[in-house]
Amino acid sequence: MPLANGDVASSNPSLAPGQKILDHTSAVQLLQNEWKHEDGLDVQNLLDSRSHGGLTYNDFLVLPGYIGFPASDVALETPVTKRISLKTPLLSSPMDTVTEHSMAIHMALLGGLGVIHHNCSAEDQAEMVRKVKRFENGFILDPVVLSPNTTVSEAKQLKDKWGFGGFPVTENGTLRSKLIGMITTRDIQFHAKPTDPVTCVMSTDLVTAPSGTTLAEANAVLSKSKKGKLPIVDSSYNLISLLSRSDLMKNLHYPLASKLPHSKQLICAAAIGTRPEDRDRLKVLADAGLDIVVLDSSQGNSIFQIEMIKYIKEQYPNLDVIGGNVVTVAQAANLIAAGVDGLRIGMGSGSACITQEVMAVGRPQAASVFNVSSFAARFGVPCIADGGIQNVGHIVKGLALGASTVMMGGLLAGTTESPGSYFVSREGQLVKAYRGMGSIDAMEDKKAGSHTSSKAGPAALKSDAGKARYFSEGDRLLVAQGVSGSVLDRGSVTKFVPYLLAGLQHSLQDIGTKSLTALREGVRDGTVRFELRTVSAQAEGNVHGLHSFDKKLYS
């Protein structure tokens, strides 16, 4: 019996005067059979530029669905190119204040991908690629091998160069020569005579495994032994390959790591330009073991990029090519026809980019991602939402609109693994330098040209990644399309990226989809719905009404 003000009431005020109150158990049946007004908008109506203009991530929300599973069940595996998939959809941008080898290594360990910038010499960039490829292996098929004549001092120099100190010693100092010992950091660390040969200090009590041993069997032998390395030898005791205990530990600590299935090496991506001398750069990178090449241009729909794509597909058929940047279907069509394996979407939406303001060219990011990815999907070409990512919600929206991965610059620039040093701002906060590749600072940087081989010609010596990306090599007066600044310290990506991934999983749980594939299918068939946000709605959806607050994102 209904109560009013705590007293028994004689009648119940009706919510719908004149309408029959239905049995509550029939609510779902009514929704399915009779209720014709779906909540929100489907993606086509949401992103109709003629009705709503060009939208960006803050202009809409994804409506919640039904939760029938824990957030930990959400699968985040997604393609980054036609042939390569990642366990997580996060990429770091090829900017000289974001991605060098440390960022690339840790992004790959965490299931994503780091794209090494090219605002440096080809040799320096190739060295970064080699560091990524050597960081984690299954069977190391090209280990650094010492000869009996190598000195302790030389072994120490190799340790400083490669970052590890365990080396096999063979009779000829080469692979497929007879194994005679192993050198470790402990053997050489306190040895008093640097000119002594390594045979004086090397270990000869070795645990080995025969050629033909599977990776699982080799890992089992290594885990039972107390050795740091497991040499694989043939019947004549010639060294065939090597397995590292540190790699075994990395496998345990980083189960999502982006690795090639055959070699178990980390997947490595690097950026190049579209100039003739970039073909020489590409050869050096390919020789270093590069897996994915990203053609770095603010406006990818050019004869230079189309010719470069065709050249790479012809000369390096095993190398995946990501083209861009593009924001329209017409731009994308030309690059897809040329043979790209993936596309970067975005123009002027990055936090340090002013292209839209200065050049009056570009497109709001949500409109760009939806239109281009919808078209590219028909050809099986994955797309990267590049730019405009400020938080977990933006990652979700980019993926919901069709991108298979998202690329972040400023969001990762303040982490420990990004290049550069921390400094204290005038406000007393710990910050790191961050700049757009179209900034005057980046375009005037001499790192790329000053160390370029003289064979590349005078044009290369005057160029760098910033000028090349914005087609400014021949300009007497540089026009900035980016800014320089600083970003707050975010700690290590080993903590920050897991926070982003956990937030992404919880968001997909709220939407009611158990995978990124299911999210894209739901958007395509209209079961995942959206709602436009007015300015007032955006204010309501943020922190408001508090005198002060502390916005701690994770713990």
C-alpha positions in Angstrom: 0.0 0.0 0.0 1.5 3.4 -1.0 2.5 5.8 1.8 2.4 9.6 1.8 4.4 11.6 4.4 4.6 8.5 6.5 0.8 8.1 6.6 -1.4 5.6 4.8 -2.8 7.5 1.8 -6.2 6.9 0.3 -5.0 7.3 -3.2 -1.6 7.0 -5.1 -0.6 10.1 -7.2 -0.2 8.8 -10.8 3.0 9.3 -12.8 1.0 8.9 -16.1 -2.6 10.1 -15.6 -5.0 8.2 -17.8 -2.6 5.4 -18.5 -2.8 1.9 -17.2 0.0 0.9 -14.9 1.7 -2.2 -16.4 3.1 -5.3 -14.7 6.7 -4.5 -13.9 7.9 -7.9 -15.2 6.9 -7.0 -18.7 9.3 -4.0 -18.9 11.9 -5.7 -21.1 9.2 -7.2 -23.4 7.7 -3.7 -23.9 11.1 -2.3 -24.7 11.8 -4.9 -27.4 8.3 -5.1 -29.0 6.6 -1.7 -28.6 9.1 1.0 -27.6 10.1 2.6 -30.9 12.3 5.4 -29.5 15.9 4.3 -29.1 18.1 6.2 -26.8 20.7 8.5 -28.4 22.0 8.4 -32.0 23.7 5.9 -34.2 27.2 6.7 -35.4 26.0 7.9 -38.9 23.6 10.4 -37.5 26.1 11.5 -34.8 28.9 12.2 -37.3 26.7 13.8 -40.0 28.7 17.0 -40.6 25.8 18.6 -42.5 23.7 18.5 -39.4 26.2 18.8 -36.5 29.3 20.2 -38.1 32.7 18.6 -37.5 32.9 16.9 -34.1 35.8 16.2 -31.9 36.0 13.8 -28.9 34.6 16.2 -26.3 31.4 16.8 -28.3 29.8 13.4 -27.6 29.5 10.5 -25.2 29.0 6.8 -25.7 25.8 5.5 -24.0 26.1 2.7 -21.5 24.9 -0.8 -22.2 24.5 -4.0 -20.2 27.2 -5.3 -17.9 27.3 -9.1 -17.8 31.0 -9.7 -17.3 34.0 -8.4 -15.3 36.2 -5.7 -16.7 39.2 -8.1 -16.6 37.5 -10.2 -19.3 37.6 -7.4 -21.9 40.0 -8.3 -24.7 42.0 -5.5 -26.2 43.8 -7.3 -29.0 43.7 -5.3 -32.3 45.5 -5.0 -35.6 48.0 -2.2 -36.3 48.7 -3.3 -39.9 47.3 -5.8 -42.2 49.6 -8.5 -40.9 50.6 -7.4 -37.4 48.3 -7.4 -34.3 49.0 -6.0 -30.8 47.6 -7.1 -27.5 46.8 -3.5 -26.6 45.8 -0.6 -28.9 48.3 2.1 -27.7 51.1 3.6 -29.7 53.6 6.3 -28.9 54.2 9.1 -31.5 57.4 9.4 -33.5 58.4 12.8 -31.9 61.8 13.6 -30.6 60.5 14.4 -27.2 58.4 11.2 -27.0 59.9 8.1 -28.6 63.4 6.8 -28.6 64.5 3.2 -27.8 63.5 3.3 -24.1 59.9 4.3 -24.9 59.8 1.9 -27.8 61.0 -1.0 -25.6 58.5 -0.3 -22.8 55.5 0.3 -25.0 56.2 -3.1 -26.7 56.7 -4.8 -23.4 53.3 -3.5 -22.3 51.5 -4.8 -25.4 51.6 -1.6 -27.6 54.1 -0.1 -30.0 56.6 2.8 -29.9 57.4 4.5 -33.2 61.0 5.8 -33.1 61.4 9.3 -34.4 63.7 10.3 -37.3 65.0 13.7 -36.1 68.4 12.2 -35.9 71.0 10.6 -38.2 70.1 7.3 -39.9 72.9 5.6 -37.9 71.5 6.8 -34.6 68.0 5.7 -35.5 69.2 2.3 -36.6 71.1 1.9 -33.4 67.8 2.5 -31.5 66.1 -0.1 -33.6 68.9 -2.6 -32.8 68.5 -1.9 -29.1 64.7 -2.7 -29.3 65.3 -5.8 -31.3 68.0 -7.1 -28.9 66.1 -6.3 -25.7 63.9 -9.5 -25.7 64.4 -12.6 -27.6 63.4 -16.2 -27.8 66.4 -17.9 -29.3 69.0 -15.2 -30.0 70.1 -16.1 -33.5 72.7 -13.4 -33.8 74.3 -13.1 -30.4 77.4 -10.9 -29.7 80.2 -13.5 -29.8 83.8 -12.9 -28.4 87.0 -14.5 -29.5 89.7 -15.9 -27.2 91.8 -12.8 -28.0 89.1 -10.3 -26.9 90.4 -8.4 -23.8 88.5 -7.7 -20.6 88.5 -4.0 -21.4 86.9 -4.7 -24.8 84.3 -6.9 -23.1 83.4 -4.0 -20.7 83.1 -1.7 -23.7 80.7 -4.1 -25.3 78.7 -4.3 -22.1 78.4 -0.5 -22.1 77.4 -0.5 -25.8 74.7 -3.2 -25.7 73.4 -2.9 -22.1 74.1 -6.5 -21.2 77.3 -8.4 -20.1 76.8 -12.0 -20.9 78.7 -13.1 -24.0 79.6 -16.5 -25.4 83.3 -17.1 -26.4 84.0 -19.3 -29.3 87.3 -20.5 -31.0 86.9 -18.2 -34.0 84.9 -15.4 -32.3 81.9 -16.2 -34.6 78.6 -18.0 -34.5 78.8 -21.7 -35.6 82.3 -22.0 -34.1 83.2 -24.3 -31.2 82.0 -22.9 -27.8 84.8 -22.6 -25.2 83.2 -20.5 -22.5 80.9 -17.7 -21.3 81.7 -14.2 -20.0 79.4 -12.6 -17.5 79.4 -9.2 -15.8 80.6 -10.8 -12.6 83.6 -12.2 -14.3 84.9 -8.9 -15.6 83.5 -6.3 -13.1 86.4 -6.3 -10.7 89.2 -7.9 -12.8 92.3 -5.9 -12.1 94.1 -6.3 -15.5 92.0 -4.9 -18.4 94.4 -6.1 -21.0 94.0 -9.8 -20.0 92.2 -12.0 -22.6 88.7 -13.1 -21.6 89.9 -16.7 -21.5 91.5 -15.8 -18.1 88.2 -15.0 -16.5 85.5 -16.8 -18.5 83.3 -19.6 -17.1 83.9 -23.1 -18.7 81.3 -25.0 -16.5 78.5 -24.5 -19.0 74.9 -25.7 -19.2 73.9 -26.2 -22.8 71.1 -27.6 -24.9 71.3 -29.4 -28.2 70.2 -28.0 -31.5 66.6 -28.8 -32.2 65.5 -28.1 -28.6 62.1 -26.2 -28.6 61.8 -22.9 -26.9 59.6 -24.4 -24.2 62.2 -27.1 -23.5 65.0 -24.6 -23.5 63.1 -22.3 -21.1 62.6 -25.3 -18.8 66.3 -26.1 -18.8 67.2 -22.5 -18.1 64.7 -22.1 -15.3 66.2 -25.1 -13.5 69.8 -24.0 -13.9 71.5 -21.2 -12.1 73.0 -19.8 -15.3 72.2 -16.5 -16.9 72.5 -17.8 -20.5 71.8 -21.1 -22.2 73.9 -21.7 -25.3 72.3 -24.0 -28.0 75.0 -26.1 -29.6 75.2 -28.7 -32.4 76.7 -32.2 -32.2 80.2 -30.8 -32.6 79.6 -28.2 -29.8 79.4 -25.4 -32.2 77.4 -22.4 -31.0 74.0 -22.2 -32.9 72.0 -19.7 -30.8 71.6 -18.4 -27.3 68.7 -18.1 -24.7 68.8 -15.5 -21.9 67.4 -15.9 -18.3 66.5 -12.2 -18.4 64.3 -12.8 -21.4 62.6 -15.6 -19.4 61.9 -13.2 -16.6 60.6 -10.6 -19.0 58.2 -13.2 -20.4 56.8 -13.6 -16.8 56.6 -9.9 -16.0 55.3 -8.8 -19.4 52.8 -11.4 -20.8 51.2 -8.9 -23.2 54.5 -8.0 -24.9 54.4 -7.3 -28.7 56.7 -9.9 -30.1 57.2 -11.6 -33.4 55.9 -15.2 -33.3 59.1 -16.8 -34.8 62.0 -14.9 -33.2 60.2 -13.7 -30.0 61.9 -10.3 -30.6 60.0 -7.2 -29.7 58.2 -5.6 -32.6 59.8 -2.3 -33.7 58.5 0.6 -35.7 60.3 3.7 -36.9 59.4 6.8 -38.9 61.0 8.1 -42.0 60.2 10.9 -44.4 59.5 10.8 -48.1 62.6 12.5 -49.5 65.0 10.6 -51.8 67.6 10.3 -49.1 65.1 8.6 -46.9 65.5 5.5 -49.1 69.0 5.3 -47.8 67.8 5.7 -44.3 65.3 2.9 -44.8 68.0 0.5 -45.9 69.9 1.1 -42.8 66.8 0.6 -40.6 65.8 -2.6 -42.5 69.3 -4.0 -42.0 68.9 -3.3 -38.2 65.7 -5.4 -38.1 62.9 -2.9 -38.5 59.4 -4.5 -38.7 57.1 -1.5 -39.5 58.0 1.7 -41.2 55.8 4.8 -40.7 55.8 7.5 -43.4 55.8 10.7 -41.4 54.1 13.6 -43.1 51.5 16.1 -41.9 49.7 15.8 -45.3 50.1 12.3 -46.6 48.3 12.6 -49.9 51.3 13.5 -52.0 53.1 12.2 -55.0 56.2 11.8 -52.7 54.5 9.5 -50.3 52.7 7.5 -53.0 56.0 6.9 -54.8 57.7 5.9 -51.5 54.9 3.4 -50.6 55.3 1.7 -54.0 59.1 1.7 -53.7 59.0 0.1 -50.2 56.4 -2.6 -51.2 58.6 -3.5 -54.2 62.0 -3.4 -52.5 61.0 -4.6 -48.9 58.0 -6.8 -49.3 58.3 -8.1 -45.8 58.2 -4.6 -44.3 54.8 -3.3 -43.3 54.1 0.4 -44.3 51.9 2.8 -42.4 51.0 5.9 -44.4 49.6 9.3 -43.5 48.6 11.5 -42.1 45.1 11.8 -43.7 41.7 13.2 -42.6 39.6 12.6 -45.7 38.4 9.6 -47.7 40.0 11.0 -50.8 43.4 11.3 -49.2 43.1 7.7 -47.8 42.0 6.2 -51.1 45.3 7.2 -52.9 47.4 5.7 -50.2 45.4 2.5 -50.0 45.6 2.1 -53.7 49.4 2.5 -53.5 49.5 -0.4 -51.0 49.7 0.8 -47.4 49.3 -1.7 -44.6 47.9 0.9 -42.2 46.9 4.6 -42.0 47.5 7.4 -39.5 44.5 9.8 -39.1 44.8 13.3 -37.9 45.8 16.8 -38.9 46.2 19.6 -36.5 44.6 17.9 -33.5 47.7 17.3 -31.5 48.3 19.2 -28.2 51.4 20.9 -29.6 50.1 21.4 -33.1 48.8 24.6 -34.6 48.3 23.5 -38.2 44.5 24.2 -38.1 45.1 27.7 -36.7 47.9 28.7 -39.0 47.2 26.9 -42.2 43.3 26.8 -41.9 43.6 23.2 -43.1 42.7 20.0 -41.2 39.6 18.4 -39.7 38.1 17.8 -36.3 39.4 14.5 -35.1 36.2 12.6 -34.4 34.9 13.3 -37.9 38.3 12.4 -39.4 38.6 9.0 -37.6 35.0 7.9 -38.4 35.0 8.8 -42.1 38.5 7.5 -43.0 38.4 4.3 -40.9 34.9 3.4 -42.3 36.3 3.6 -45.8 39.7 1.9 -45.0 37.9 -1.0 -43.3 36.4 -2.0 -46.6 40.0 -2.8 -47.8 41.2 -4.4 -44.6 43.4 -1.4 -43.7 43.7 -0.7 -40.0 43.7 2.9 -38.9 45.5 4.8 -36.1 43.8 7.7 -34.4 46.7 10.1 -34.1 46.3 13.2 -32.0 43.8 14.8 -29.7 44.1 12.1 -27.0 44.0 13.7 -23.6 42.6 11.0 -21.4 41.1 7.4 -21.3 37.8 8.7 -22.6 39.4 10.0 -25.7 41.0 6.6 -26.3 37.7 4.9 -26.0 36.0 7.3 -28.4 38.7 7.0 -31.0 38.4 3.3 -31.0 34.6 3.4 -31.0 34.7 5.5 -34.2 36.6 2.8 -36.0 40.3 3.3 -35.2 42.1 0.0 -34.4 44.8 1.8 -32.3 45.4 5.3 -30.9 48.7 7.2 -31.0 49.7 9.5 -28.1 52.3 12.2 -27.9 51.8 14.7 -25.2 50.1 12.1 -22.9 53.4 10.2 -22.8 55.9 13.0 -23.1 56.1 13.5 -19.3 56.9 9.9 -18.5 60.3 8.6 -17.4 60.9 6.7 -20.6 60.6 9.7 -22.9 63.8 11.5 -24.1 65.1 14.4 -22.2 65.6 15.4 -18.6 63.1 16.7 -15.9 63.3 20.2 -14.6 61.4 22.3 -12.1 59.0 24.9 -13.6 58.6 28.4 -12.2 55.6 27.1 -10.3 57.7 24.5 -8.6 56.3 21.5 -10.5 58.4 18.7 -12.0 58.1 18.9 -15.8 59.7 17.7 -19.0 60.2 19.5 -22.3 57.7 18.7 -25.1 57.5 20.2 -28.6 55.6 19.6 -31.8 57.6 18.5 -34.8 56.3 21.5 -36.6 57.7 23.9 -34.0 60.6 26.2 -34.9 62.8 24.4 -32.3 62.2 21.1 -34.0 62.6 22.4 -37.6 65.9 24.2 -36.7 67.3 21.2 -34.8 70.5 20.1 -36.5 70.6 16.5 -35.1 69.4 14.9 -38.3 71.5 16.8 -40.8 74.8 17.1 -38.8 75.3 13.4 -38.6 74.0 12.4 -42.0 76.4 10.6 -44.3 77.9 12.8 -46.9 76.7 10.3 -49.5 73.2 11.6 -48.9 74.0 14.9 -50.7 73.7 18.5 -49.6 69.9 18.5 -49.4 70.0 16.0 -46.6 72.6 18.0 -44.7 70.2 21.0 -44.6 67.1 18.9 -43.7 65.6 17.3 -40.6 62.5 15.5 -39.7 60.6 18.7 -38.7 61.1 20.4 -42.1 60.5 17.2 -44.0 57.3 16.4 -42.2 55.9 19.8 -43.1 57.5 20.1 -46.6 59.6 23.1 -45.5 63.1 22.0 -46.6 63.5 24.7 -49.3 61.9 27.5 -47.4 64.0 30.6 -46.6 61.5 31.5 -43.9 60.1 28.8 -41.6 56.4 28.9 -40.7 55.7 27.2 -37.5 52.9 24.5 -37.3 53.7 23.5 -33.8 54.8 24.9 -30.4 57.4 24.1 -27.7 56.4 23.8 -24.1 56.5 21.4 -21.2 54.3 18.7 -19.6 53.9 17.5 -16.1 55.7 14.5 -14.8 53.6 11.3 -15.2 56.0 8.8 -13.7 56.9 5.6 -15.6 54.9 4.2 -18.5 55.0 0.9 -16.6 52.5 2.4 -14.3 50.8 4.9 -16.5 50.0 2.6 -19.5 48.4 -0.1 -17.3 46.2 2.7 -15.8 45.1 3.6 -19.4 44.4 -0.1 -20.2 42.4 -0.7 -17.0 40.4 2.4 -17.7 39.8 1.2 -21.3 38.6 -2.2 -20.0 36.2 -0.6 -17.5 34.8 1.7 -20.2 34.1 -1.2 -22.6 32.5 -3.0 -19.7 30.2 0.0 -19.2 29.4 0.1 -22.9 28.6 -3.7 -22.7 31.2 -5.0 -25.2 33.8 -7.6 -24.3 36.3 -6.7 -27.0 37.4 -4.0 -29.4 36.0 -6.2 -32.2 32.6 -6.3 -30.5 32.8 -2.5 -29.9 33.3 -1.9 -33.6 30.6 -4.3 -34.6 28.2 -2.7 -32.1 28.9 0.7 -33.5 28.4 -0.5 -37.1 25.1 -2.3 -36.4 23.7 0.6 -34.3 23.5 -1.3 -31.0 26.2 1.0 -29.5 24.6 4.4 -29.3 25.9 8.0 -28.8 24.7 11.3 -27.5 25.8 14.8 -28.4 27.0 17.0 -25.6 26.2 20.7 -25.3 28.6 23.1 -23.6 26.5 22.8 -20.4 26.6 19.0 -20.6 30.4 19.1 -20.9 30.6 21.3 -17.8 28.2 19.0 -16.0 30.4 16.0 -16.9 33.5 17.4 -15.4 34.3 18.3 -11.8 32.1 21.2 -10.7 30.7 22.8 -7.5 33.7 22.0 -5.4 35.8 24.6 -3.5 38.9 22.6 -4.2 39.8 19.0 -5.2 42.7 16.7 -5.8 42.4 14.8 -9.2 44.4 11.7 -8.5 44.0 9.4 -11.6 45.4 6.1 -10.2 47.2 4.4 -7.3 
